[in-house]
C-alpha cells in the first residue's frame, strides 16, 4: 500500500485505469468460460442451449433545459428555474424584485 503514496496523481490515475481495463478483461473472459461450460454440460445430456446476450441500453443524455431567467445586467448569468435559485437571483428577490421580471 505504501508504494502508492509515492506516486503522482497522474501515475495513480494511470494505475486505476489499467486496473479497470484488466478487471473488465477478466470479467469478459470469465463470462466466456462460464458460457462454454454451460453449453458443454447441456451438450452432454443432448440439450441445446441458446444464450441471449442482453442488449446494451443506449445511454440517454439529459435534454438541455431552456433558460427561463436571465440577470438584467449580466446576460451571462442565467437560470433554468430548476433546483436551488442561484445567488444572483436570491439577492434580487431579497432586494424586493419579482421573479417574473427576469423571465426570458
Protein Blocks (a to p, Z undefined) as FASTA:
>chain_A
ZZmmmpcfklmmmmmmmmmmmmmmmmmmmmmmmmmmmmmmmmmnopacdddddddddddd
ddddddfbdcfklmmbccehiajddfklmmmmmnopafklmpZZ
